[in-house]
């Protein structure tokens, strides 16, 4: 017997249900036949096929992605739903050795579609969880999410910080306060550990949730190769790659970024780990200008980790040009036998396209280049196999003759 829908219904066009039956979590506006009256972004809906068969439950969106699915069942979305999902996510982090790790106490607990919670990011920094609702639907359920977090003693949380201002402002809610019961984390609330390196995350003002947790394994690889090398950390933000390079025995690490505030944090992180900020300078500069003025052979290892040059497909052509320029200039100037760690976090640029652009850059630089490794996002940023769009981080380790 067919269940009654728990929420207002979004009905799909005939033949437009294939993606959902393959468990892809997005419903595009062009697939919709009809929707209940008065629906707004953030509302919970039941999605059915043309014949009324229930396909699942999700949150309404206001863009071309009209619904983001949370369950492929007729499911009530409440505190117990979130607790179940959060426990499943926690189990993954336990299995990969990130929970209770004495050397690393920061990790991503929830990675949006990768953990079946589209539009939700939760990062754990020691005893603080930073919650970022990226959609109105998740913002409307912050209280239930926090209550679920409080029922998870293995997390050892003492604070929850809400970094959901964008979604809440779209809803006309300036106040980003969530349920009482946990104090709010302050800007420099606690020192975190990543593979025994120490950092001060800035979740109030920093990018993402305060630290780029997705580069943990790449930073560790830089540490492995850094012995005796001079290192350039381009787009260095708060100095993560610089600190780990110095931990690995780098002779010197130079950090470049356009943000004075980020570089002040980078200097603090360098000193926190026992290194001199004078010997390992941080420069406020546009990387496009900096890289063209670099002396050839000045650096033995260069990290290129720019912001997303192509956040949307319409930005793709210009973004590819930016990646090509930076990589070509770095390949021209890195020392003989040097290494370049080059990344793209643009979802609109796939792995093959990024490698093709780096190849074009090597041709332009007229130097022989080998790919010695290929990098991606770590296990706490999982990719839902039914949602390949979640594979956003791409990296190549190049050796330049």
N, C-alpha and C positions, 0 to 999 in steps of 0.2 A: 504494500500500500504506500502510495506517495506521501511523503511528509509535507506538512504545511510550511511554507517559508517563514522563517523567524523574523525577517526584515523586509522592508519594501523591495519590490522586485525590479531587477534590470533584466530584460528579455532580449536575447540575441537574435539576429537574423538567421534565417534558415541557412545551414551550411557554414555558419561562422563560429561554430563551437569547437572546431578541431584543435585549436591551440590550447584551449582550456582542458580538453580531454587528454592532451599531452602534457598537462600540468605546467604550462607556461603561466606565470602569475599576472600577466597584464591583459586587460580587455581594452582594445582601442575603440574610440568613439564610432568609427566607421562600421564596427561589428554589431552595433546596438539597433534593435528593432524598436523598442519602446522602453520607457522607464517610468516609475511611479512619479506622480506629480510632486513638485516642491523639493526635490532632492538637491542637496548642496554638497560642496566639497567637504569631506570628512564624515559624511553620513555612512552608516553601515548598511549594506545591501545584500540581498540574496540574488545570485545570478542564475538564470535558467536558460536552457536552450529554447528554440522557437516553440517546441511542443510543451513547454512548462516543466521539463525535467530539471531538477536542481543540480547545478554544477558546482556550487560552492558559495563562499561568503567573503566579502571584501569591503574595502573603503572606497567611496567615490573620490574621484580626482576632478580637477577643473581643466586639464589640458587634453592633448590628443589621447593620452592614456586615461581612459575614463574610469576604470576601476583597477585597483591593485588587490589581488587576491590574498587572503590570509589562510583560508582553508578550502579544500575541495570537498567539503561536507557542509551540511546544513547545521552550522555550528554557532553557538552563542559566544560572542566576543566579550569576555569579562575577565576579572582578575585570575580565575582558575585557568582560562585559556592561556593567558600570558605566563602564568606560573609553569604550565606544562611546556610551553615553547622555550622559556628561559632555562628550564632544567635540561631540556634536550641540548640546547646550545652549550650549557655548562659542561655537560658530559663530553662533548667534542673537545673542549679546551682541557679537560682533565686527561683525556686520552693522548693528547699531543704534548702533555707535560707542562702546561702553562699555569695550572692551579696549584698553589702550594710550592712553587719553584723558588728555592732560596736565592737564586741568581737573577730571576726576572719576576717582578711583581706587577707588571702592567701588560694588558692584553685586551683585545676586542672580544667582548662577550656576545654581542649581537651584531651581525653584519647584514642587515636589511634582507633582501631576497635570499641571500645565501643561507640564512637561518629561518626562512619562512615567515619573516616579519617585515615585509616591504615597507620602507619608509622609517625604519627605526634603527638607530645606532646606539649601542651602549659600550663604552670603553671603561675598563677598570684600571685605576691608578692607585695601587696600594689599597688603602681603606676607603677610597672614594670611587663611586660610579658616576660617570658623566653621561647623561641621557640626552640624546639629540633626536627629537621627533622632526623628521624632514617633510612630513605631510600633515594636513589638517586632521586626518583620521587618527594618527598616532598622537598628535597633540591633545586631542579630545579625551584620550585614554591614559594620559600620564599618571593620574592618580592610581588607576588599577595596575599600571606597570610598576610604579614605586612600591605599592603594597605587595606585589609579587616578589620584588627584589628583597623586601624585608623578611620574606618567608624562606630565604635561601641562606642558612647559616654558613655554608661552606665558602661563601664569598667574603665573609668577615668584614662587611661594610660598616662604616661609621658615618658616612655622608653620601648624599646624592646631590649632584649639581645638574640643574636643568639648563641645557644649552639649545633651546628650541625657539629662540626669539623670532626667527624668520617665519616659521609656520604659525606661531601665535599672533604675529603682527598681521599676517594675511587674514586671520580670523577676527581682527580688530581687538585683540587682547594684548595690551602692552605688558601686563603683569605676568612675569614668567615664574611665578611662585607655584610650587606643587605641594602636595599634601604635607602637613606638619608631621614631625616625628623623627626626621633626620635633619641634622644641621646642614647648612649649605657649605660646600667646600669653598675655601677662599683661593685667591689667585695663586699663591705659592704655599699651598696647604701642607704639602709633604714632598720629600725627595723620593723619587721612584728609582727602581733598579731595572736595567736591561742588560742582561749578560754581564753583570757586575759593574757596568758603567752607571753613573749616577746622573740624574737629570731633574730639573725643576719644571714640571709641566705648567703651562699657563692656560687653564681651561676657560677662564673668563674672557680673555682677549685674543688668545691664540687661534691659529687656523685649525680647521677640523675640530677635534675636541681638546686641542692643546699640545698634541705631539703626533708625529707621523709614525704611528705604531706599525703601519704596513711595510715599513722598510727595515724592520728588525733583523731579518735574515740577511738582507743585502748589506746592512751595516756590519754584521758579523763577518761577511765575506771580505769587505774592505779591510777590516782588522787583520784578517788572515794574510792579505797581500801587502800590508802597509809597511812592513819592517824596512827601515833604512831609506824610505822614500819621502820626497816632498809632495804634499797633497794639496790639491785645490778642491774645495767643497763649494761648487757653484750652486746658486739658489739655496744657500746653506741653512736658511731659516734659523733655528735655535742651536745649530751646531752638532746635530747628532752624528753625522758622518765624520766630523772633525774630531770629536771626542773618541770615537771608536778607532779611528786611524791612529791617534796618539797612543791609545791603549795597545795597539798592535806594534808600536815601535817606530812610528813615522818620525822623521827628523823634524818636520815642521808641517803644520796644517794651516792653510789660509782659507777663511770663510768669506764668501761674498754674497750679499743680498741687498735688495733695495730698501728693506725695512730697518730703520734704526732701532726700533723697539725689539724686533726679533734678534738683531745682532747683540743688543745689550744682554738678552737672555743667553745667547751663544757664549758671550764672554763669561757670564756667570757659570754656565755649565762647564766650560773649559777649566775655570779656576776650581770649581767644585770637585773636579777629578784630579786636582794637583798639578795642573799645567799652567804655564805662564801665558796670559793673554797678550803680552808684549811680544813674546817669541812666536806666538801663533795668532797673528792679527786678524781682525774682522773688518772688512771694508764695505762701506755703503756705496754701492755702484750698480748701474745697469749692466747686466751680464753681456748684453750685445756689445756695449762699448768696451767692457773689461777684456773680453776674449780677443777682440781684434788688436788690443794694445799689449797683449801678453808677449813676453820674450819667448822665442822658441827654445824648448828644452828646460824652461823654468820649473816645470812640474813633471814628476814621474808617474803620478796617478791623479786623474781628474774624475770627479763625480759630477755628472750633469743630471740633476733631478729637478727639472723646471715644473712650474704649475701647469695645469692642463691648457695647452695651446689651442685645443679644439674641443671645447666642452659640448658643442652641438655639431651636427653634421654640416650645417651651413657655414661653420667656421673652419671646416676641415682643410680646405685648400690653403688658407693663410697659415693655419697651424702647422701643416706639413712643411711649409717654407721655413718657418721658425725652427723646427727640429733639424732640418737639413743644414741651415746656416750655422747653428751652434755646434753641431757635430763636425761639420767640415772644418771650422776654425779650430776646434779642440784637437782634431786629428792632425792638422797641420803643425800644431805647436807643442804637443806632448813630446816628452823626450824619447829618444830611440829606445825601443823595447818597453815603452811605457804602457800603462793601462788606462782605459777609460771605462767607467761604469756609467752607462747612459740609459735613461728611463723615459717613458711616457705614461702618464696616468689618464690620458684622454680616452674615454670610452668610444669616441667616434673614430679612433685610430686603432685598427686591429693589429695583432702581432706581426702578420705577414707584411702589412703596409709599413709598419714602423721599421722592420728590418730592411725593407726596400729603400726607405728614405736614408737610413744609415749607410747602406751600400752606395747610394748616390753621393752621399757626403764623402765617403772614402775615395770614390772615383774623382771627385772634384779636388780632394786634397792630394791626390797622386802619391799615396803611400800604401804600402801593403798592410792589410789589416786582417787579423784572424778573430773570429768569435770563439772565445774559450769557455763561455758559459752563457746560459739564458736564464733570466730571473723572472719571478712572478710574485703575486701576493702570497703571504704566509697562510698557514692552516687556520688561524683565527680570523681570516678574511675569506671564508669558503665561497666557492662558486656553486650555485645550484645547477646541477647538470641539465635541468630543464630551462635554465635561464642563462645562456652563454653570455649575454650582455654584461653579466656580473664580472667578467674577466677584464678588469680595467687596467691593472698595473702590468707593464711590460718592461723588461730590462735586458740589456746585452752587456757582457763584459768583453771588451775589445783589447787585443794586444796589437800594438802598432810598431812596425819595424822602422 
